Amino acid sequence: MKALAGQTRAELVLTLRRGESVLLTLLIPILLLVFFSSVDILPVGVKDPVDFLAPGILALAVMSTAMVGLGIATGFERQYGVLKRLGSTPLGRPRLLGAKTISIVAVEVLQVAVLVAVAVALGWDPLHSSFGAAAAAILLATVGFAGLGLLMAGTLRGEVVLAAANGLYLLLLLLGGMVVPLSKLPGALRPIARALPAGALSDALHQSLGGTHVPSGSTYWLVLAAWAIAAPVAAAATFRWE
């Protein structure tokens, strides 16, 4: 337990020291939330844009931490031989992965706390929300996104992971229902978007925290569960430690 706690502390310190990681995981979501809540340009169909944006930006923050941040950091650690050395220490690979996972969850707790505070200051009222459902959706999505990040990190060079993770981030941002409702996408893209982890998480959070823009009978729980299983399995099957 001491080794796990020590490595978790180290992972958190390293994460907070990476300026680009903090920018991506916290500052960018805050800027998007404040900007789009202050201008009337999004086709969200609600009186206050923040009511739509708050759940979507929370989904964006989870994606940026669990997929992009973890994927890029792990990709360069693998390329520089850090993972190989850590995996051969008494810490062991299971506790190393456990420490990375715990550090991701800790960063997400900080993100959620800050973003909820900013959203409330902008006029969001989450009092009638289902926080248990939102937490379950975030947990499933975290596992799925982490699997995608580790899938890239375990098969590609660090520089390629950097480009691929950021490219996928932008694609899922556009198709994930985070700043533009999925219902506003072209008809052919909607089923594809709802089959992606970003779209499913966005639907789940909008339903549990806002109750809008989610059609009845939505299958977002099945999609989140499928990604939470398939992505880590694929990452584990293909991951190269050196």
C-alpha positions as CSV (number, residue, x, y, z in Angstrom):
1,M,0.0,0.0,0.0
2,K,2.9,2.4,0.7
3,A,4.3,1.8,-2.7
4,L,0.9,2.4,-4.3
5,A,0.4,5.6,-2.3
6,G,3.9,6.9,-3.1
7,Q,3.5,6.3,-6.8
8,T,0.0,7.9,-6.8
9,R,1.5,11.0,-5.1
10,A,4.3,11.0,-7.7
11,E,1.8,10.7,-10.6
12,L,-0.3,13.6,-9.2
13,V,2.8,15.8,-8.7
14,L,4.0,15.1,-12.3
15,T,0.5,15.8,-13.7
16,L,0.3,19.2,-12.0
17,R,3.8,20.1,-13.1
18,R,2.9,19.6,-16.7
19,G,1.7,23.0,-17.8
20,E,0.2,21.8,-21.1
21,S,-1.7,19.1,-19.2
22,V,-3.2,21.5,-16.7
23,L,-4.1,23.8,-19.7
24,L,-5.9,21.0,-21.5
25,T,-7.7,19.4,-18.6
26,L,-8.8,22.5,-16.6
27,L,-8.2,25.9,-18.3
28,I,-9.7,25.0,-21.7
29,P,-12.9,23.6,-20.3
30,I,-13.3,26.7,-18.1
31,L,-12.7,29.1,-21.0
32,L,-15.2,27.2,-23.2
33,L,-17.8,27.2,-20.4
34,V,-17.5,30.9,-19.7
35,F,-17.3,32.0,-23.3
36,F,-20.2,30.0,-24.7
37,S,-22.3,30.7,-21.7
38,S,-21.8,34.5,-22.2
39,V,-22.7,34.6,-26.0
40,D,-25.8,33.6,-27.7
41,I,-24.5,31.7,-30.7
42,L,-25.0,28.0,-29.9
43,P,-28.2,26.3,-31.1
44,V,-28.9,24.8,-27.7
45,G,-32.6,25.6,-27.5
46,V,-32.6,26.5,-23.8
47,K,-33.1,29.9,-22.1
48,D,-29.7,29.9,-20.4
49,P,-26.8,28.3,-22.5
50,V,-25.1,27.3,-19.2
51,D,-27.9,24.7,-18.6
52,F,-26.8,22.8,-21.7
53,L,-23.1,23.6,-21.5
54,A,-22.4,22.6,-17.9
55,P,-23.0,18.8,-18.4
56,G,-21.2,18.9,-21.8
57,I,-18.1,20.7,-20.5
58,L,-17.9,18.2,-17.6
59,A,-17.9,15.4,-20.2
60,L,-15.1,17.3,-22.1
61,A,-13.0,17.5,-19.0
62,V,-13.3,13.8,-18.3
63,M,-12.3,13.0,-21.9
64,S,-9.3,15.4,-21.8
65,T,-7.9,13.9,-18.5
66,A,-8.6,10.2,-19.0
67,M,-7.8,9.9,-22.7
68,V,-5.5,12.8,-23.8
69,G,-3.6,13.5,-20.6
70,L,-3.0,9.9,-19.7
71,G,-2.3,8.8,-23.3
72,I,0.3,11.5,-24.0
73,A,2.1,11.2,-20.7
74,T,2.2,7.3,-20.8
75,G,3.3,7.4,-24.5
76,F,6.3,9.5,-23.7
77,E,7.1,7.5,-20.5
78,R,7.1,4.3,-22.6
79,Q,9.3,5.9,-25.3
80,Y,11.9,7.1,-22.8
81,G,12.0,3.8,-21.0
82,V,10.4,4.9,-17.8
83,L,7.7,2.3,-17.9
84,K,10.2,-0.5,-18.4
85,R,12.2,0.5,-15.4
86,L,9.2,1.1,-13.2
87,G,7.7,-2.2,-14.3
88,S,10.7,-4.1,-13.1
89,T,10.8,-2.5,-9.6
90,P,9.0,-3.9,-6.5
91,L,6.2,-1.5,-7.4
92,G,5.2,-3.8,-10.2
93,R,3.0,-3.1,-13.2
94,P,-0.4,-3.7,-11.5
95,R,0.3,-1.0,-8.8
96,L,1.8,1.3,-11.4
97,L,-1.4,1.2,-13.4
98,G,-3.5,1.5,-10.2
99,A,-1.5,4.6,-9.3
100,K,-2.2,6.1,-12.7
101,T,-5.9,5.3,-12.4
102,I,-6.2,6.8,-9.0
103,S,-4.4,9.9,-10.0
104,I,-6.8,10.4,-13.0
105,V,-9.8,10.1,-10.7
106,A,-8.2,12.6,-8.3
107,V,-7.7,15.1,-11.1
108,E,-11.3,14.5,-12.3
109,V,-12.6,15.2,-8.8
110,L,-10.8,18.6,-8.8
111,Q,-12.0,19.3,-12.3
112,V,-15.6,18.6,-11.5
113,A,-15.5,20.7,-8.3
114,V,-14.0,23.7,-10.1
115,L,-16.3,23.4,-13.2
116,V,-19.4,23.0,-11.1
117,A,-18.5,26.1,-9.1
118,V,-17.9,28.1,-12.2
119,A,-21.2,26.9,-13.8
120,V,-23.1,27.7,-10.6
121,A,-21.6,31.2,-10.7
122,L,-22.8,31.6,-14.3
123,G,-26.3,30.7,-13.3
124,W,-26.5,26.9,-13.5
125,D,-28.9,25.2,-11.0
126,P,-28.1,21.5,-10.5
127,L,-30.2,21.0,-7.4
128,H,-32.7,18.7,-9.1
129,S,-30.0,16.5,-10.7
130,S,-29.2,12.8,-10.3
131,F,-25.6,13.0,-9.1
132,G,-25.4,9.2,-8.6
133,A,-26.2,8.6,-12.2
134,A,-23.8,11.3,-13.3
135,A,-21.0,9.8,-11.2
136,A,-21.6,6.3,-12.6
137,A,-21.5,7.7,-16.2
138,I,-18.2,9.5,-15.4
139,L,-16.7,6.3,-13.9
140,L,-17.6,4.2,-17.0
141,A,-16.4,6.9,-19.4
142,T,-13.2,7.3,-17.4
143,V,-12.4,3.6,-17.9
144,G,-13.3,3.7,-21.6
145,F,-11.3,6.9,-22.3
146,A,-8.3,5.6,-20.3
147,G,-8.4,2.5,-22.4
148,L,-8.3,4.5,-25.6
149,G,-5.5,6.6,-24.2
150,L,-3.5,3.5,-23.2
151,L,-4.3,1.9,-26.6
152,M,-2.5,4.7,-28.3
153,A,0.3,5.0,-25.8
154,G,1.1,1.3,-25.9
155,T,1.3,1.0,-29.7
156,L,2.6,4.4,-31.0
157,R,5.6,6.6,-30.5
158,G,5.2,9.5,-28.1
159,E,5.1,12.1,-30.9
160,V,2.5,10.2,-32.8
161,V,0.4,9.7,-29.6
162,L,0.6,13.5,-29.1
163,A,-0.9,14.1,-32.5
164,A,-3.4,11.3,-32.5
165,A,-4.7,12.0,-29.0
166,N,-5.2,15.7,-29.8
167,G,-6.8,15.0,-33.2
168,L,-9.2,12.5,-31.6
169,Y,-10.0,15.0,-28.9
170,L,-11.0,17.6,-31.4
171,L,-13.1,15.1,-33.4
172,L,-14.9,13.9,-30.3
173,L,-15.4,17.5,-29.2
174,L,-17.2,18.3,-32.4
175,L,-19.2,15.0,-32.5
176,G,-19.7,14.5,-28.7
177,G,-22.7,16.8,-28.1
178,M,-20.6,18.9,-25.6
179,V,-21.0,22.3,-27.2
180,V,-23.4,21.5,-30.0
181,P,-26.4,19.2,-29.3
182,L,-26.3,15.9,-31.0
183,S,-29.8,16.6,-32.4
184,K,-28.3,19.5,-34.4
185,L,-25.8,17.2,-36.2
186,P,-26.6,16.0,-39.7
187,G,-28.9,13.0,-39.6
188,A,-26.3,10.5,-40.9
189,L,-23.8,11.5,-38.2
190,R,-26.2,11.3,-35.2
191,P,-26.1,7.5,-34.7
192,I,-22.3,7.5,-35.2
193,A,-21.9,10.2,-32.6
194,R,-24.1,8.4,-30.1
195,A,-22.1,5.2,-30.6
196,L,-18.9,7.1,-29.5
197,P,-17.9,7.3,-25.8
198,A,-18.0,11.1,-25.9
199,G,-21.6,11.2,-27.3
200,A,-22.7,8.6,-24.8
201,L,-21.2,10.4,-21.8
202,S,-22.7,13.7,-23.0
203,D,-26.1,12.1,-23.3
204,A,-25.8,10.6,-19.9
205,L,-24.7,13.8,-18.2
206,H,-27.3,15.9,-20.0
207,Q,-30.0,13.4,-18.8
208,S,-28.8,13.2,-15.2
209,L,-27.8,16.9,-14.8
210,G,-30.1,18.7,-17.2
211,G,-32.7,16.4,-18.7
212,T,-32.6,18.0,-22.1
213,H,-31.5,17.0,-25.6
214,V,-31.6,13.3,-24.9
215,P,-34.2,11.2,-26.7
216,S,-36.3,8.7,-24.8
217,G,-35.0,5.2,-24.9
218,S,-31.4,6.3,-25.4
219,T,-28.8,3.5,-25.2
220,Y,-26.0,5.6,-23.7
221,W,-25.6,3.3,-20.7
222,L,-25.0,0.3,-23.1
223,V,-22.5,2.4,-25.2
224,L,-20.6,3.5,-22.1
225,A,-20.4,0.0,-20.7
226,A,-19.3,-1.4,-24.1
227,W,-16.4,1.1,-24.3
228,A,-15.5,0.6,-20.7
229,I,-14.9,-3.1,-21.5
230,A,-13.7,-3.0,-25.1
231,A,-11.1,-0.2,-24.9
232,P,-9.2,-1.5,-21.8
233,V,-9.2,-5.0,-23.2
234,A,-7.8,-3.8,-26.5
235,A,-5.2,-1.7,-24.7
236,A,-4.1,-4.7,-22.6
237,A,-3.9,-7.0,-25.6
238,T,-1.7,-4.6,-27.6
239,F,0.3,-2.7,-25.0
240,R,4.1,-2.8,-25.4
241,W,6.1,-1.7,-22.4
242,E,9.2,-0.7,-24.3
